[in-house]
Amino acid sequence: MTKQELEDKVSELELTLNSLELNAKVVKDDLIVANGQLESINKPKISAYNVDQIRETVDQVMRHFNFDDTDNYEYDFEIDYDSRINLGSIDLENKDELAEAICDGIEDLFNVIEKKD
């Protein structure tokens, strides 16, 4: 083979490889989409109206939760190098109560039925 023939062959193989890589990327993207659709196919359906109601309920519960009540928190103080007192950490203690209030609000939006097997 001549140098020109080898260069042409290399160019042709590079084009083929690039084409295969592009096709592989397209197939991978299609696979990602198909897997997402497969995950979603068995999810229960919900209307946009219900989603808006849920969002509004969560917002209302969050607005009515008393974040100012210091009894809702566990906190630690630290003394800084210049003898100043700093808040070292703060943790919301009543996370479960907040979560329960949100769940109760959401449940109140729906007619909850027992699943029959």
C-alpha positions in Angstrom: 0.0 0.0 0.0 1.1 3.5 -0.7 1.3 6.3 1.8 -1.7 8.0 0.3 -3.8 4.8 0.4 -2.9 4.3 4.1 -3.8 7.9 4.8 -7.1 7.4 3.0 -7.8 4.2 4.9 -7.0 6.0 8.2 -9.4 8.8 7.4 -12.1 6.4 6.4 -11.7 4.4 9.6 -11.7 7.6 11.7 -15.0 8.7 10.0 -16.5 5.3 10.6 -15.4 5.4 14.2 -16.8 8.9 14.7 -20.1 7.8 13.1 -20.2 4.8 15.4 -19.5 6.9 18.5 -22.2 9.4 17.4 -24.7 6.5 16.9 -23.7 5.0 20.3 -24.4 8.4 22.0 -27.8 8.6 20.3 -28.6 5.1 21.5 -27.4 5.9 25.0 -29.6 9.0 25.1 -32.6 7.0 23.8 -31.9 4.4 26.5 -31.9 7.0 29.2 -35.2 8.4 27.9 -36.7 4.9 27.7 -35.6 4.0 31.2 -37.2 7.2 32.5 -40.4 6.4 30.8 -40.3 2.9 32.2 -39.9 4.2 35.7 -42.8 6.6 35.2 -45.2 4.1 33.5 -46.3 2.6 36.9 -46.5 5.8 38.8 -50.0 6.9 39.8 -51.4 9.7 37.7 -52.0 13.1 39.3 -53.4 16.2 37.7 -51.6 19.6 37.6 -54.5 21.0 39.8 -53.7 18.4 42.5 -50.0 19.2 42.3 -50.8 22.9 42.8 -53.0 22.0 45.8 -50.2 20.0 47.3 -47.7 22.8 46.8 -50.1 25.3 48.3 -50.7 23.0 51.3 -47.0 22.5 52.0 -46.5 26.3 51.7 -49.4 27.0 54.2 -48.1 24.5 56.7 -44.5 25.9 56.5 -45.9 29.4 57.0 -47.9 28.4 60.0 -45.1 26.4 61.7 -43.6 28.4 64.5 -39.9 28.6 63.5 -39.5 31.4 66.1 -40.2 29.1 69.1 -36.7 28.4 70.6 -38.1 25.1 72.1 -38.2 23.8 68.5 -34.4 23.8 68.3 -31.3 22.2 69.8 -28.4 24.6 69.8 -24.8 24.7 71.0 -22.8 27.8 71.9 -19.1 28.2 71.5 -16.6 30.6 72.9 -14.5 32.2 70.2 -10.8 33.0 70.4 -11.6 36.6 71.3 -14.0 35.5 74.1 -17.1 36.1 72.1 -20.0 33.7 72.4 -21.0 32.2 69.0 -23.8 29.9 68.0 -21.8 26.7 67.1 -24.7 24.7 65.7 -28.5 24.7 65.5 -30.8 21.8 64.7 -34.5 21.8 64.2 -35.8 19.3 66.8 -39.4 19.1 65.7 -38.7 17.9 62.1 -41.1 15.0 62.7 -43.9 17.3 63.8 -43.4 19.5 60.7 -43.3 16.5 58.4 -46.4 15.1 60.1 -48.3 18.4 59.7 -47.3 18.5 56.0 -48.5 14.9 55.5 -51.8 15.6 57.3 -52.4 18.6 55.2 -51.8 16.6 52.0 -54.0 13.7 53.2 -56.8 16.2 53.9 -56.8 17.1 50.2 -57.7 13.6 49.1 -60.2 10.8 49.8 -57.7 8.2 51.0 -58.9 4.7 50.3 -57.4 1.4 51.3 -55.7 -0.5 48.6 -57.4 -3.8 47.8 -55.1 -6.6 46.5 
